[in-house]
Amino acid sequence: MESNEQTPGIREGSPPPEGHAYAPGSRQTGSGNIFAESGEGDTGTKETVREGAEEAVGRAREAADEASRRVSEQADEARERSAEQVDRAAEQVRELMGSEETMTGRAAEATADSLERASGYMKSHGNRDIASDIEAYVREHPYQALAGALAAGFILSRVLR
């Protein structure tokens, strides 16, 4: 038997070194390619790597889909909680003003009605619909949208103090 030129000390037909294995059906030869006589060549290794990569991509997609679903559920829950708070605000405005027939009373009633409409809209539309409608409004009425954003920021700064 000849000595293996690639791996000194290993003779053709000898068992593989500890911690190594030869491909099934192959014989260790001096060629250095353990797949040389099995007919597999690099194709088997490439196929194994490709299958592993496809499996990893599949698992990553599943994880991303699950994360997206969770975020969407949380956004829906937040929208529903917000709609309930807007409803409570409308009720509070009505309770504070009672049934006054003054200009302030009518303004409070109009505000409460607007809050109830906003709450109904939030309950009946999804987050994507709301975002799309806001985007369309801002494009059509940029100055009014800016004024509304400034007013909302001012009110929130006062409320959150």
URHU-V819222 format. One record per backbone hydrogen bond with DSSP energy under -1.0 kcal/mol. NH is the residue of the N-H (numbers start at 1). CO is the residue of the C=O. Records with the same first field share a line. If there is no record, write none. Layout:
BEGIN
NH=CO ; CO
END
This chain:
BEGIN
4=10
10=7
12=2
14=11
20=17
26=23
36=33
39=35
43=40
46=42
47=43
48=44
49=45
50=46
51=47
52=48
53=49
54=50
55=51
56=52
57=53
58=54
59=55
60=56
61=57
62=58
63=59
64=60
65=61
66=62
67=63
68=64
69=65
70=66
71=67
72=68
73=69
74=70
75=71
76=72
77=73
78=74
79=75
80=76
81=77
82=78
83=79
84=80
85=81
86=82
87=83
88=84
89=85
90=86
91=87
92=88
93=89
94=90
95=91
96=92
97=93
98=94
100=97
106=102
107=103
108=104
109=105
110=106
111=107
112=108
113=109
114=110
115=111
116=112
117=113
118=114
119=115
120=116
121=117
122=118
123=119
124=120
125=121
130=126
131=127
132=128
133=129
134=130
135=131
136=132
137=133
138=134
139=135
140=136
141=137
145=141
146=142
147=143
148=144
149=145
150=146
151=147
152=148
153=149
154=150
155=151
156=152
157=153
158=154
159=155
160=156
END
